[in-house]
């Protein structure tokens, strides 16, 4: 992953709270220092897994800067991204009043399953609070 992050921010290790695929968006789990894949457009993404992991494994998470992400559909260059509501940890184009951004596409994706570079400056909570 070092070749994807040019701002000097190293991934942070967390414990996997389930199966996590490489380059998937992750969120904090209910257990301290544990992450799971994002599963809703309202999830607060804390970064992207730089390796695959199964429950109990250590998983490095890119928490800032350039990261790689897996698309759930075609994505345009410079599109604002959100977690996909499928429980897969994939990303799609941000839409909807409650969608929480998880980055900007630095590359276009042609289809579901494509891996693209994203600029991640989160976690950024930009959804309405208490509404």
FENLINGI-V620802 format. One record per residue. N is the residue number from 1. PHI is phi in degrees with one decimal (* if undefined). BURIAL is + if it has 9 or more other ideal C-beta (glycine too) atoms within 8 Angstrom, else -. Layout:
# FENLINGI-V620802
n->N phi->PHI burial->BURIAL
n->N phi->PHI burial->BURIAL
This chain:
# FENLINGI-V620802
n->1 phi->* burial->+
n->2 phi->-55.4 burial->-
n->3 phi->-75.1 burial->-
n->4 phi->-96.7 burial->+
n->5 phi->-117.9 burial->+
n->6 phi->-107.3 burial->-
n->7 phi->-111.6 burial->-
n->8 phi->78.4 burial->-
n->9 phi->-101.6 burial->-
n->10 phi->-84.6 burial->-
n->11 phi->-61.6 burial->+
n->12 phi->-107.6 burial->-
n->13 phi->-84.4 burial->-
n->14 phi->-127.5 burial->+
n->15 phi->-91.4 burial->+
n->16 phi->-76.1 burial->+
n->17 phi->-93.6 burial->+
n->18 phi->176.9 burial->-
n->19 phi->-73.4 burial->-
n->20 phi->-128.1 burial->+
n->21 phi->-85.7 burial->+
n->22 phi->-61.4 burial->-
n->23 phi->67.6 burial->+
n->24 phi->-94.7 burial->+
n->25 phi->-73.5 burial->+
n->26 phi->-126.6 burial->+
n->27 phi->-131.2 burial->+
n->28 phi->-68.3 burial->-
n->29 phi->-91.0 burial->-
n->30 phi->-75.9 burial->-
n->31 phi->-98.3 burial->-
n->32 phi->-55.5 burial->-
n->33 phi->62.8 burial->-
n->34 phi->-126.3 burial->+
n->35 phi->-124.6 burial->+
n->36 phi->-136.6 burial->+
n->37 phi->-68.9 burial->+
n->38 phi->-67.2 burial->+
n->39 phi->-139.5 burial->+
n->40 phi->-155.0 burial->-
n->41 phi->-67.9 burial->+
n->42 phi->-96.8 burial->-
n->43 phi->-69.9 burial->+
n->44 phi->-91.2 burial->+
n->45 phi->-72.8 burial->+
n->46 phi->-100.3 burial->+
n->47 phi->159.5 burial->+
n->48 phi->-128.7 burial->+
n->49 phi->-66.2 burial->+
n->50 phi->-96.4 burial->+
n->51 phi->-146.2 burial->-
n->52 phi->-77.5 burial->-
n->53 phi->-155.5 burial->+
n->54 phi->-113.5 burial->+
n->55 phi->-49.2 burial->-
n->56 phi->96.2 burial->-
n->57 phi->-74.2 burial->-
n->58 phi->-82.5 burial->-
n->59 phi->-131.3 burial->+
n->60 phi->-75.4 burial->+
n->61 phi->-124.0 burial->+
n->62 phi->-76.0 burial->+
n->63 phi->-102.6 burial->+
n->64 phi->-164.8 burial->+
n->65 phi->94.1 burial->+
n->66 phi->-77.3 burial->+
n->67 phi->-140.9 burial->+
n->68 phi->-108.5 burial->+
n->69 phi->-136.8 burial->+
n->70 phi->-100.8 burial->+
n->71 phi->-81.6 burial->+
n->72 phi->-101.8 burial->+
n->73 phi->-167.1 burial->+
n->74 phi->-63.2 burial->-
n->75 phi->-134.9 burial->+
n->76 phi->-82.7 burial->-
n->77 phi->-55.3 burial->-
n->78 phi->73.7 burial->-
n->79 phi->-71.3 burial->+
n->80 phi->-76.1 burial->-
n->81 phi->-112.2 burial->+
n->82 phi->-140.9 burial->+
n->83 phi->-63.7 burial->+
n->84 phi->-81.0 burial->+
n->85 phi->-84.9 burial->-
n->86 phi->-125.8 burial->-
n->87 phi->78.5 burial->-
n->88 phi->-96.6 burial->+
n->89 phi->79.4 burial->+
n->90 phi->-81.9 burial->+
n->91 phi->-121.5 burial->+
n->92 phi->-144.2 burial->+
n->93 phi->-66.0 burial->+
n->94 phi->-67.4 burial->+
n->95 phi->-158.6 burial->-
n->96 phi->100.3 burial->-
n->97 phi->-66.6 burial->-
n->98 phi->-103.1 burial->-
n->99 phi->-65.2 burial->+
n->100 phi->-107.9 burial->+
n->101 phi->-63.6 burial->+
n->102 phi->-129.5 burial->+
n->103 phi->136.0 burial->+
n->104 phi->-127.1 burial->+
n->105 phi->-70.8 burial->+
n->106 phi->-92.8 burial->+
n->107 phi->-140.8 burial->-
n->108 phi->-85.9 burial->+
n->109 phi->-114.2 burial->+
n->110 phi->-88.6 burial->-
n->111 phi->-164.3 burial->-
n->112 phi->-53.9 burial->-
n->113 phi->95.1 burial->-
n->114 phi->-66.5 burial->+
n->115 phi->-101.9 burial->-
n->116 phi->-130.2 burial->+
n->117 phi->-85.5 burial->+
n->118 phi->-130.8 burial->+
n->119 phi->-98.2 burial->+
n->120 phi->-110.7 burial->+
n->121 phi->-123.5 burial->-
n->122 phi->-104.0 burial->+
n->123 phi->-74.1 burial->-
n->124 phi->-116.2 burial->-
n->125 phi->-102.0 burial->-
n->126 phi->-118.0 burial->-
n->127 phi->-84.9 burial->+
n->128 phi->-59.7 burial->-
n->129 phi->-97.5 burial->-
n->130 phi->54.2 burial->-
n->131 phi->-122.3 burial->-
